């Protein structure tokens, strides 16, 4: 049974590396997961806009506050 979209917990991942890829694959296999990956932060500005398994790189780790504020505004 899939988790109710309204009850899913948004997750912002830091560093779209091998660990993040493994995490996303595990989420894709678990239809009951309550976690919803909304994006990544990377150390490289060149990665902004890239996608990993359909999840966007939203900015850099230095932009954490701006990215989370934008995510919060868009959720309302």
mmCIF file as gemmi writes it, N, C-alpha and C atoms, coordinates in Angstrom:
data_model
loop_
_atom_site.group_PDB
_atom_site.id
_atom_site.type_symbol
_atom_site.label_atom_id
_atom_site.label_alt_id
_atom_site.label_comp_id
_atom_site.label_asym_id
_atom_site.label_entity_id
_atom_site.label_seq_id
_atom_site.pdbx_PDB_ins_code
_atom_site.Cartn_x
_atom_site.Cartn_y
_atom_site.Cartn_z
_atom_site.occupancy
_atom_site.B_iso_or_equiv
_atom_site.pdbx_formal_charge
_atom_site.auth_seq_id
_atom_site.auth_asym_id
_atom_site.pdbx_PDB_model_num
ATOM 1 N N . UNK Axp A 1 ? 0.848 -1.18 0 1 0 ? 1 A 1
ATOM 2 C CA . UNK Axp A 1 ? 0 0 0 1 0 ? 1 A 1
ATOM 3 C C . UNK Axp A 1 ? 0.895 1.245 0 1 0 ? 1 A 1
ATOM 4 N N . UNK Axp A 2 ? 0.662 2.167 -0.88 1 0 ? 2 A 1
ATOM 5 C CA . UNK Axp A 2 ? 1.455 3.388 -0.986 1 0 ? 2 A 1
ATOM 6 C C . UNK Axp A 2 ? 1.117 4.338 0.157 1 0 ? 2 A 1
ATOM 7 N N . UNK Axp A 3 ? 2.149 5.077 0.588 1 0 ? 3 A 1
ATOM 8 C CA . UNK Axp A 3 ? 1.952 6.053 1.648 1 0 ? 3 A 1
ATOM 9 C C . UNK Axp A 3 ? 1.079 7.197 1.135 1 0 ? 3 A 1
ATOM 10 N N . UNK Axp A 4 ? 0.245 7.727 2.017 1 0 ? 4 A 1
ATOM 11 C CA . UNK Axp A 4 ? -0.606 8.869 1.695 1 0 ? 4 A 1
ATOM 12 C C . UNK Axp A 4 ? 0.29 10.06 1.369 1 0 ? 4 A 1
ATOM 13 N N . UNK Axp A 5 ? 0.15 10.665 0.172 1 0 ? 5 A 1
ATOM 14 C CA . UNK Axp A 5 ? 1.013 11.792 -0.207 1 0 ? 5 A 1
ATOM 15 C C . UNK Axp A 5 ? 1.009 12.926 0.814 1 0 ? 5 A 1
ATOM 16 N N . UNK Axp A 6 ? -0.104 13.17 1.469 1 0 ? 6 A 1
ATOM 17 C CA . UNK Axp A 6 ? -0.18 14.262 2.439 1 0 ? 6 A 1
ATOM 18 C C . UNK Axp A 6 ? 0.636 13.983 3.693 1 0 ? 6 A 1
ATOM 19 N N . UNK Axp A 7 ? 0.921 12.721 3.964 1 0 ? 7 A 1
ATOM 20 C CA . UNK Axp A 7 ? 1.657 12.378 5.18 1 0 ? 7 A 1
ATOM 21 C C . UNK Axp A 7 ? 3.134 12.128 4.922 1 0 ? 7 A 1
ATOM 22 N N . UNK Axp A 8 ? 3.562 12.28 3.685 1 0 ? 8 A 1
ATOM 23 C CA . UNK Axp A 8 ? 4.968 12.024 3.357 1 0 ? 8 A 1
ATOM 24 C C . UNK Axp A 8 ? 5.868 13.128 3.877 1 0 ? 8 A 1
ATOM 25 N N . UNK Axp A 9 ? 7.049 12.734 4.333 1 0 ? 9 A 1
ATOM 26 C CA . UNK Axp A 9 ? 8.028 13.646 4.907 1 0 ? 9 A 1
ATOM 27 C C . UNK Axp A 9 ? 8.998 14.08 3.809 1 0 ? 9 A 1
ATOM 28 N N . UNK Axp A 10 ? 9.057 15.398 3.515 1 0 ? 10 A 1
ATOM 29 C CA . UNK Axp A 10 ? 10.005 15.854 2.491 1 0 ? 10 A 1
ATOM 30 C C . UNK Axp A 10 ? 11.442 15.75 3.011 1 0 ? 10 A 1
ATOM 31 N N . UNK Axp A 11 ? 12.335 15.289 2.138 1 0 ? 11 A 1
ATOM 32 C CA . UNK Axp A 11 ? 13.738 15.099 2.503 1 0 ? 11 A 1
ATOM 33 C C . UNK Axp A 11 ? 14.609 15.837 1.497 1 0 ? 11 A 1
ATOM 34 N N . UNK Axp A 12 ? 15.516 16.659 2.004 1 0 ? 12 A 1
ATOM 35 C CA . UNK Axp A 12 ? 16.509 17.341 1.178 1 0 ? 12 A 1
ATOM 36 C C . UNK Axp A 12 ? 17.83 16.628 1.413 1 0 ? 12 A 1
ATOM 37 N N . UNK Axp A 13 ? 18.376 16.032 0.361 1 0 ? 13 A 1
ATOM 38 C CA . UNK Axp A 13 ? 19.603 15.253 0.466 1 0 ? 13 A 1
ATOM 39 C C . UNK Axp A 13 ? 20.81 16.129 0.155 1 0 ? 13 A 1
ATOM 40 N N . UNK Axp A 14 ? 21.907 15.86 0.853 1 0 ? 14 A 1
ATOM 41 C CA . UNK Axp A 14 ? 23.137 16.614 0.64 1 0 ? 14 A 1
ATOM 42 C C . UNK Axp A 14 ? 24.14 15.704 -0.055 1 0 ? 14 A 1
ATOM 43 N N . UNK Axp A 15 ? 24.546 16.133 -1.249 1 0 ? 15 A 1
ATOM 44 C CA . UNK Axp A 15 ? 25.549 15.398 -2.003 1 0 ? 15 A 1
ATOM 45 C C . UNK Axp A 15 ? 24.982 14.26 -2.824 1 0 ? 15 A 1
ATOM 46 N N . UNK Axp A 16 ? 24.722 14.482 -4.113 1 0 ? 16 A 1
ATOM 47 C CA . UNK Axp A 16 ? 24.188 13.403 -4.952 1 0 ? 16 A 1
ATOM 48 C C . UNK Axp A 16 ? 25.279 12.429 -5.384 1 0 ? 16 A 1
ATOM 49 N N . UNK Axp A 17 ? 25.807 11.706 -4.424 1 0 ? 17 A 1
ATOM 50 C CA . UNK Axp A 17 ? 26.841 10.716 -4.713 1 0 ? 17 A 1
ATOM 51 C C . UNK Axp A 17 ? 26.282 9.315 -4.694 1 0 ? 17 A 1
ATOM 52 N N . UNK Axp A 18 ? 27.158 8.345 -4.535 1 0 ? 18 A 1
ATOM 53 C CA . UNK Axp A 18 ? 26.759 6.945 -4.547 1 0 ? 18 A 1
ATOM 54 C C . UNK Axp A 18 ? 25.772 6.628 -3.427 1 0 ? 18 A 1
ATOM 55 N N . UNK Axp A 19 ? 25.978 7.194 -2.248 1 0 ? 19 A 1
ATOM 56 C CA . UNK Axp A 19 ? 25.075 6.927 -1.132 1 0 ? 19 A 1
ATOM 57 C C . UNK Axp A 19 ? 23.666 7.436 -1.43 1 0 ? 19 A 1
ATOM 58 N N . UNK Axp A 20 ? 23.588 8.609 -2.029 1 0 ? 20 A 1
ATOM 59 C CA . UNK Axp A 20 ? 22.281 9.167 -2.378 1 0 ? 20 A 1
ATOM 60 C C . UNK Axp A 20 ? 21.591 8.304 -3.426 1 0 ? 20 A 1
ATOM 61 N N . UNK Axp A 21 ? 22.344 7.807 -4.384 1 0 ? 21 A 1
ATOM 62 C CA . UNK Axp A 21 ? 21.783 6.94 -5.41 1 0 ? 21 A 1
ATOM 63 C C . UNK Axp A 21 ? 21.231 5.66 -4.777 1 0 ? 21 A 1
ATOM 64 N N . UNK Axp A 22 ? 21.967 5.088 -3.848 1 0 ? 22 A 1
ATOM 65 C CA . UNK Axp A 22 ? 21.503 3.877 -3.153 1 0 ? 22 A 1
ATOM 66 C C . UNK Axp A 22 ? 20.231 4.182 -2.373 1 0 ? 22 A 1
ATOM 67 N N . UNK Axp A 23 ? 20.197 5.319 -1.698 1 0 ? 23 A 1
ATOM 68 C CA . UNK Axp A 23 ? 19.021 5.718 -0.922 1 0 ? 23 A 1
ATOM 69 C C . UNK Axp A 23 ? 17.8 5.876 -1.837 1 0 ? 23 A 1
ATOM 70 N N . UNK Axp A 24 ? 17.983 6.545 -2.96 1 0 ? 24 A 1
ATOM 71 C CA . UNK Axp A 24 ? 16.866 6.747 -3.888 1 0 ? 24 A 1
ATOM 72 C C . UNK Axp A 24 ? 16.366 5.426 -4.461 1 0 ? 24 A 1
ATOM 73 N N . UNK Axp A 25 ? 17.265 4.521 -4.791 1 0 ? 25 A 1
ATOM 74 C CA . UNK Axp A 25 ? 16.845 3.217 -5.305 1 0 ? 25 A 1
ATOM 75 C C . UNK Axp A 25 ? 16.031 2.471 -4.25 1 0 ? 25 A 1
ATOM 76 N N . UNK Axp A 26 ? 16.45 2.557 -2.992 1 0 ? 26 A 1
ATOM 77 C CA . UNK Axp A 26 ? 15.708 1.895 -1.917 1 0 ? 26 A 1
ATOM 78 C C . UNK Axp A 26 ? 14.315 2.504 -1.776 1 0 ? 26 A 1
ATOM 79 N N . UNK Axp A 27 ? 14.211 3.83 -1.869 1 0 ? 27 A 1
ATOM 80 C CA . UNK Axp A 27 ? 12.903 4.484 -1.786 1 0 ? 27 A 1
ATOM 81 C C . UNK Axp A 27 ? 11.998 4.067 -2.941 1 0 ? 27 A 1
ATOM 82 N N . UNK Axp A 28 ? 12.567 3.95 -4.119 1 0 ? 28 A 1
ATOM 83 C CA . UNK Axp A 28 ? 11.776 3.563 -5.294 1 0 ? 28 A 1
ATOM 84 C C . UNK Axp A 28 ? 11.234 2.144 -5.161 1 0 ? 28 A 1
ATOM 85 N N . UNK Axp A 29 ? 11.939 1.297 -4.439 1 0 ? 29 A 1
ATOM 86 C CA . UNK Axp A 29 ? 11.48 -0.081 -4.239 1 0 ? 29 A 1
ATOM 87 C C . UNK Axp A 29 ? 10.444 -0.186 -3.12 1 0 ? 29 A 1
ATOM 88 N N . UNK Axp A 30 ? 10.387 0.8 -2.236 1 0 ? 30 A 1
ATOM 89 C CA . UNK Axp A 30 ? 9.506 0.743 -1.066 1 0 ? 30 A 1
ATOM 90 C C . UNK Axp A 30 ? 8.294 1.643 -1.273 1 0 ? 30 A 1
ATOM 91 N N . UNK Axp A 31 ? 7.212 1.077 -1.739 1 0 ? 31 A 1
ATOM 92 C CA . UNK Axp A 31 ? 6.017 1.871 -2.026 1 0 ? 31 A 1
ATOM 93 C C . UNK Axp A 31 ? 5.326 2.363 -0.755 1 0 ? 31 A 1
ATOM 94 N N . UNK Axp A 32 ? 5.737 1.88 0.408 1 0 ? 32 A 1
ATOM 95 C CA . UNK Axp A 32 ? 5.118 2.313 1.668 1 0 ? 32 A 1
ATOM 96 C C . UNK Axp A 32 ? 5.953 3.37 2.387 1 0 ? 32 A 1
ATOM 97 N N . UNK Axp A 33 ? 7.058 3.773 1.798 1 0 ? 33 A 1
ATOM 98 C CA . UNK Axp A 33 ? 7.923 4.755 2.444 1 0 ? 33 A 1
ATOM 99 C C . UNK Axp A 33 ? 7.176 6.062 2.698 1 0 ? 33 A 1
ATOM 100 N N . UNK Axp A 34 ? 7.456 6.662 3.837 1 0 ? 34 A 1
ATOM 101 C CA . UNK Axp A 34 ? 6.843 7.951 4.158 1 0 ? 34 A 1
ATOM 102 C C . UNK Axp A 34 ? 7.766 9.106 3.775 1 0 ? 34 A 1
ATOM 103 N N . UNK Axp A 35 ? 8.916 8.804 3.172 1 0 ? 35 A 1
ATOM 104 C CA . UNK Axp A 35 ? 9.864 9.85 2.791 1 0 ? 35 A 1
ATOM 105 C C . UNK Axp A 35 ? 9.711 10.212 1.324 1 0 ? 35 A 1
ATOM 106 N N . UNK Axp A 36 ? 9.845 11.506 1.05 1 0 ? 36 A 1
ATOM 107 C CA . UNK Axp A 36 ? 9.695 12.047 -0.294 1 0 ? 36 A 1
ATOM 108 C C . UNK Axp A 36 ? 10.909 12.919 -0.601 1 0 ? 36 A 1
ATOM 109 N N . UNK Axp A 37 ? 11.857 12.446 -1.418 1 0 ? 37 A 1
ATOM 110 C CA . UNK Axp A 37 ? 13.039 13.251 -1.734 1 0 ? 37 A 1
ATOM 111 C C . UNK Axp A 37 ? 12.663 14.43 -2.634 1 0 ? 37 A 1
ATOM 112 N N . UNK Axp A 38 ? 12.837 15.64 -2.125 1 0 ? 38 A 1
ATOM 113 C CA . UNK Axp A 38 ? 12.448 16.834 -2.876 1 0 ? 38 A 1
ATOM 114 C C . UNK Axp A 38 ? 13.606 17.424 -3.659 1 0 ? 38 A 1
ATOM 115 N N . UNK Axp A 39 ? 14.842 17.093 -3.276 1 0 ? 39 A 1
ATOM 116 C CA . UNK Axp A 39 ? 15.983 17.633 -3.989 1 0 ? 39 A 1
ATOM 117 C C . UNK Axp A 39 ? 17.291 17.32 -3.301 1 0 ? 39 A 1
ATOM 118 N N . UNK Axp A 40 ? 18.352 17.782 -3.948 1 0 ? 40 A 1
ATOM 119 C CA . UNK Axp A 40 ? 19.708 17.61 -3.457 1 0 ? 40 A 1
ATOM 120 C C . UNK Axp A 40 ? 20.384 18.961 -3.311 1 0 ? 40 A 1
ATOM 121 N N . UNK Axp A 41 ? 21.387 19 -2.473 1 0 ? 41 A 1
ATOM 122 C CA . UNK Axp A 41 ? 22.352 20.088 -2.442 1 0 ? 41 A 1
ATOM 123 C C . UNK Axp A 41 ? 23.701 19.457 -2.775 1 0 ? 41 A 1
ATOM 124 N N . UNK Axp A 42 ? 24.503 20.169 -3.544 1 0 ? 42 A 1
ATOM 125 C CA . UNK Axp A 42 ? 25.819 19.674 -3.938 1 0 ? 42 A 1
ATOM 126 C C . UNK Axp A 42 ? 26.86 20.721 -3.58 1 0 ? 42 A 1
ATOM 127 N N . UNK Axp A 43 ? 28.114 20.322 -3.543 1 0 ? 43 A 1
ATOM 128 C CA . UNK Axp A 43 ? 29.18 21.285 -3.287 1 0 ? 43 A 1
ATOM 129 C C . UNK Axp A 43 ? 29.555 22.05 -4.551 1 0 ? 43 A 1
ATOM 130 N N . UNK Axp A 44 ? 29.183 21.526 -5.716 1 0 ? 44 A 1
ATOM 131 C CA . UNK Axp A 44 ? 29.546 22.15 -6.984 1 0 ? 44 A 1
ATOM 132 C C . UNK Axp A 44 ? 28.369 22.921 -7.586 1 0 ? 44 A 1
ATOM 133 N N . UNK Axp A 45 ? 28.544 24.235 -7.82 1 0 ? 45 A 1
ATOM 134 C CA . UNK Axp A 45 ? 27.479 25.012 -8.463 1 0 ? 45 A 1
ATOM 135 C C . UNK Axp A 45 ? 27.142 24.497 -9.863 1 0 ? 45 A 1
ATOM 136 N N . UNK Axp A 46 ? 28.093 23.849 -10.52 1 0 ? 46 A 1
ATOM 137 C CA . UNK Axp A 46 ? 27.857 23.339 -11.878 1 0 ? 46 A 1
ATOM 138 C C . UNK Axp A 46 ? 26.81 22.232 -11.899 1 0 ? 46 A 1
ATOM 139 N N . UNK Axp A 47 ? 26.553 21.599 -10.767 1 0 ? 47 A 1
ATOM 140 C CA . UNK Axp A 47 ? 25.582 20.508 -10.707 1 0 ? 47 A 1
ATOM 141 C C . UNK Axp A 47 ? 24.145 20.989 -10.54 1 0 ? 47 A 1
ATOM 142 N N . UNK Axp A 48 ? 23.958 22.267 -10.19 1 0 ? 48 A 1
ATOM 143 C CA . UNK Axp A 48 ? 22.606 22.796 -9.999 1 0 ? 48 A 1
ATOM 144 C C . UNK Axp A 48 ? 21.795 22.616 -11.28 1 0 ? 48 A 1
ATOM 145 N N . UNK Axp A 49 ? 20.629 22.04 -11.125 1 0 ? 49 A 1
ATOM 146 C CA . UNK Axp A 49 ? 19.764 21.768 -12.267 1 0 ? 49 A 1
ATOM 147 C C . UNK Axp A 49 ? 19.871 20.345 -12.789 1 0 ? 49 A 1
ATOM 148 N N . UNK Axp A 50 ? 20.939 19.645 -12.403 1 0 ? 50 A 1
ATOM 149 C CA . UNK Axp A 50 ? 21.081 18.244 -12.813 1 0 ? 50 A 1
ATOM 150 C C . UNK Axp A 50 ? 20.035 17.397 -12.086 1 0 ? 50 A 1
ATOM 151 N N . UNK Axp A 51 ? 19.812 16.202 -12.589 1 0 ? 51 A 1
ATOM 152 C CA . UNK Axp A 51 ? 18.832 15.292 -11.983 1 0 ? 51 A 1
ATOM 153 C C . UNK Axp A 51 ? 19.526 13.973 -11.631 1 0 ? 51 A 1
ATOM 154 N N . UNK Axp A 52 ? 19.109 13.396 -10.516 1 0 ? 52 A 1
ATOM 155 C CA . UNK Axp A 52 ? 19.554 12.062 -10.138 1 0 ? 52 A 1
ATOM 156 C C . UNK Axp A 52 ? 18.312 11.25 -9.826 1 0 ? 52 A 1
ATOM 157 N N . UNK Axp A 53 ? 18.022 10.269 -10.67 1 0 ? 53 A 1
ATOM 158 C CA . UNK Axp A 53 ? 16.819 9.435 -10.523 1 0 ? 53 A 1
ATOM 159 C C . UNK Axp A 53 ? 15.55 10.28 -10.4 1 0 ? 53 A 1
ATOM 160 N N . UNK Axp A 54 ? 15.496 11.358 -11.192 1 0 ? 54 A 1
ATOM 161 C CA . UNK Axp A 54 ? 14.307 12.201 -11.221 1 0 ? 54 A 1
ATOM 162 C C . UNK Axp A 54 ? 14.227 13.234 -10.115 1 0 ? 54 A 1
ATOM 163 N N . UNK Axp A 55 ? 15.272 13.344 -9.303 1 0 ? 55 A 1
ATOM 164 C CA . UNK Axp A 55 ? 15.289 14.305 -8.206 1 0 ? 55 A 1
ATOM 165 C C . UNK Axp A 55 ? 16.305 15.397 -8.556 1 0 ? 55 A 1
ATOM 166 N N . UNK Axp A 56 ? 15.895 16.675 -8.498 1 0 ? 56 A 1
ATOM 167 C CA . UNK Axp A 56 ? 16.782 17.749 -8.956 1 0 ? 56 A 1
ATOM 168 C C . UNK Axp A 56 ? 17.824 18.179 -7.927 1 0 ? 56 A 1
ATOM 169 N N . UNK Axp A 57 ? 18.972 18.624 -8.441 1 0 ? 57 A 1
ATOM 170 C CA . UNK Axp A 57 ? 19.955 19.318 -7.605 1 0 ? 57 A 1
ATOM 171 C C . UNK Axp A 57 ? 19.484 20.768 -7.551 1 0 ? 57 A 1
ATOM 172 N N . UNK Axp A 58 ? 19.101 21.232 -6.373 1 0 ? 58 A 1
ATOM 173 C CA . UNK Axp A 58 ? 18.471 22.541 -6.217 1 0 ? 58 A 1
ATOM 174 C C . UNK Axp A 58 ? 19.451 23.671 -5.951 1 0 ? 58 A 1
ATOM 175 N N . UNK Axp A 59 ? 20.672 23.333 -5.611 1 0 ? 59 A 1
ATOM 176 C CA . UNK Axp A 59 ? 21.666 24.365 -5.321 1 0 ? 59 A 1
ATOM 177 C C . UNK Axp A 59 ? 22.858 23.753 -4.622 1 0 ? 59 A 1
ATOM 178 N N . UNK Axp A 60 ? 23.662 24.621 -4.027 1 0 ? 60 A 1
ATOM 179 C CA . UNK Axp A 60 ? 24.859 24.164 -3.335 1 0 ? 60 A 1
ATOM 180 C C . UNK Axp A 60 ? 24.616 24.103 -1.829 1 0 ? 60 A 1
ATOM 181 N N . UNK Axp A 61 ? 25.554 23.455 -1.151 1 0 ? 61 A 1
ATOM 182 C CA . UNK Axp A 61 ? 25.453 23.372 0.304 1 0 ? 61 A 1
ATOM 183 C C . UNK Axp A 61 ? 25.515 24.758 0.936 1 0 ? 61 A 1
ATOM 184 N N . UNK Axp A 62 ? 26.184 25.687 0.292 1 0 ? 62 A 1
ATOM 185 C CA . UNK Axp A 62 ? 26.252 27.067 0.802 1 0 ? 62 A 1
ATOM 186 C C . UNK Axp A 62 ? 24.908 27.78 0.675 1 0 ? 62 A 1
ATOM 187 N N . UNK Axp A 63 ? 24.027 27.268 -0.153 1 0 ? 63 A 1
ATOM 188 C CA . UNK Axp A 63 ? 22.713 27.876 -0.379 1 0 ? 63 A 1
ATOM 189 C C . UNK Axp A 63 ? 21.597 27.196 0.424 1 0 ? 63 A 1
ATOM 190 N N . UNK Axp A 64 ? 21.982 26.447 1.456 1 0 ? 64 A 1
ATOM 191 C CA . UNK Axp A 64 ? 21.016 25.671 2.24 1 0 ? 64 A 1
ATOM 192 C C . UNK Axp A 64 ? 19.824 26.507 2.686 1 0 ? 64 A 1
ATOM 193 N N . UNK Axp A 65 ? 20.078 27.637 3.313 1 0 ? 65 A 1
ATOM 194 C CA . UNK Axp A 65 ? 18.977 28.459 3.844 1 0 ? 65 A 1
ATOM 195 C C . UNK Axp A 65 ? 18.055 28.963 2.737 1 0 ? 65 A 1
ATOM 196 N N . UNK Axp A 66 ? 18.62 29.412 1.63 1 0 ? 66 A 1
ATOM 197 C CA . UNK Axp A 66 ? 17.801 29.914 0.521 1 0 ? 66 A 1
ATOM 198 C C . UNK Axp A 66 ? 16.98 28.788 -0.106 1 0 ? 66 A 1
ATOM 199 N N . UNK Axp A 67 ? 17.588 27.628 -0.277 1 0 ? 67 A 1
ATOM 200 C CA . UNK Axp A 67 ? 16.879 26.5 -0.885 1 0 ? 67 A 1
ATOM 201 C C . UNK Axp A 67 ? 15.75 26.031 0.023 1 0 ? 67 A 1
ATOM 202 N N . UNK Axp A 68 ? 16.019 25.902 1.315 1 0 ? 68 A 1
ATOM 203 C CA . UNK Axp A 68 ? 14.964 25.436 2.222 1 0 ? 68 A 1
ATOM 204 C C . UNK Axp A 68 ? 13.847 26.467 2.34 1 0 ? 68 A 1
ATOM 205 N N . UNK Axp A 69 ? 14.18 27.755 2.298 1 0 ? 69 A 1
ATOM 206 C CA . UNK Axp A 69 ? 13.141 28.792 2.33 1 0 ? 69 A 1
ATOM 207 C C . UNK Axp A 69 ? 12.275 28.704 1.078 1 0 ? 69 A 1
ATOM 208 N N . UNK Axp A 70 ? 12.912 28.471 -0.075 1 0 ? 70 A 1
ATOM 209 C CA . UNK Axp A 70 ? 12.157 28.334 -1.324 1 0 ? 70 A 1
ATOM 210 C C . UNK Axp A 70 ? 11.267 27.097 -1.296 1 0 ? 70 A 1
ATOM 211 N N . UNK Axp A 71 ? 11.782 25.997 -0.79 1 0 ? 71 A 1
ATOM 212 C CA . UNK Axp A 71 ? 10.972 24.789 -0.664 1 0 ? 71 A 1
ATOM 213 C C . UNK Axp A 71 ? 9.781 25.016 0.255 1 0 ? 71 A 1
ATOM 214 N N . UNK Axp A 72 ? 10.014 25.722 1.338 1 0 ? 72 A 1
ATOM 215 C CA . UNK Axp A 72 ? 8.936 26.001 2.286 1 0 ? 72 A 1
ATOM 216 C C . UNK Axp A 72 ? 7.852 26.876 1.637 1 0 ? 72 A 1
ATOM 217 N N . UNK Axp A 73 ? 8.271 27.891 0.89 1 0 ? 73 A 1
ATOM 218 C CA . UNK Axp A 73 ? 7.297 28.748 0.202 1 0 ? 73 A 1
ATOM 219 C C . UNK Axp A 73 ? 6.476 27.964 -0.81 1 0 ? 73 A 1
ATOM 220 N N . UNK Axp A 74 ? 7.113 27.065 -1.533 1 0 ? 74 A 1
ATOM 221 C CA . UNK Axp A 74 ? 6.428 26.306 -2.578 1 0 ? 74 A 1
ATOM 222 C C . UNK Axp A 74 ? 5.507 25.223 -2.034 1 0 ? 74 A 1
ATOM 223 N N . UNK Axp A 75 ? 5.68 24.821 -0.798 1 0 ? 75 A 1
ATOM 224 C CA . UNK Axp A 75 ? 4.823 23.791 -0.199 1 0 ? 75 A 1
ATOM 225 C C . UNK Axp A 75 ? 3.495 24.368 0.26 1 0 ? 75 A 1
ATOM 226 N N . UNK Axp A 76 ? 3.386 25.667 0.391 1 0 ? 76 A 1
ATOM 227 C CA . UNK Axp A 76 ? 2.164 26.284 0.919 1 0 ? 76 A 1
ATOM 228 C C . UNK Axp A 76 ? 1.171 26.558 -0.168 1 0 ? 76 A 1
